[in-house]
Amino acid sequence: MTEQKRTTLTGRDRVVKARRLRRKYESGATIRSLAAEAGLSYGLTRVLLLEAKTKLRERGGRLRRAGA
């Protein structure tokens, strides 16, 4: 099993990453897809989006029919 070295995302790098994630999220990408693409956890990706003042979408998914 190989270990990945974790790096801390701080300062300007963090701000730039958050802005890039925001742009992609606002273009329709999901938090999960952004996290996978960036190699980040879902939680950190969500935090970065919030730091970038991103208005998060409500949870989506398939709509269920009444009585189904």
HELIX and SHEET records of a PDB file:
HELIX    1   1 GLY A   11  GLU A   26  1                                  16    
HELIX    2   2 ILE A   31  ALA A   38  1                                   8    
HELIX    3   3 TYR A   42  GLU A   51  1                                  10    
END                                                                             
